[in-house]
Amino acid sequence: MVTVKAIMNTSMEDILAFKCCSLPNQNLEIHVINASEKAVVVNNWFYLKNDRETLKVENLYPPHPVTVHPNDISAFYCNMDENTWERYKTLVMIDTEGKEYSTSI
């Protein structure tokens, strides 16, 4: 089973901006948790969805697909406008095989 967790206004924002990667304003953190028995390669973009619209978000760090090994967690980060975030109900990550993993927001 693969699950997704979204953390808006993450405490990692200051670390990414200052200590780690010189990435300012990375206020959204997304964890992809792989509790399955095989590795999953997750794309470096996601969708935000509500009842009327879908928004593709492509400004993720790291800027490439990530392999999440069994019993491991990978994190993605991006800058997300809070007004945009509030308009949506679901965040959907997609692996390179087309399988969707979603979480309510």
RASULGI-V203370 format. One record per helix or strand of 3 or more residues. SS is the DSSP state (@ for helix, = for strand). FROM is the first residue (numbers start at 0). TO is the last residue. Records with the same first field share a line. If there is no record, write none. Layout:
SS->FROM-TO + FROM-TO
This chain:
=->1-7 + 27-33 + 39-48 + 53-56 + 65-67 + 71-77 + 89-94 + 99-103
@->11-19 + 81-85
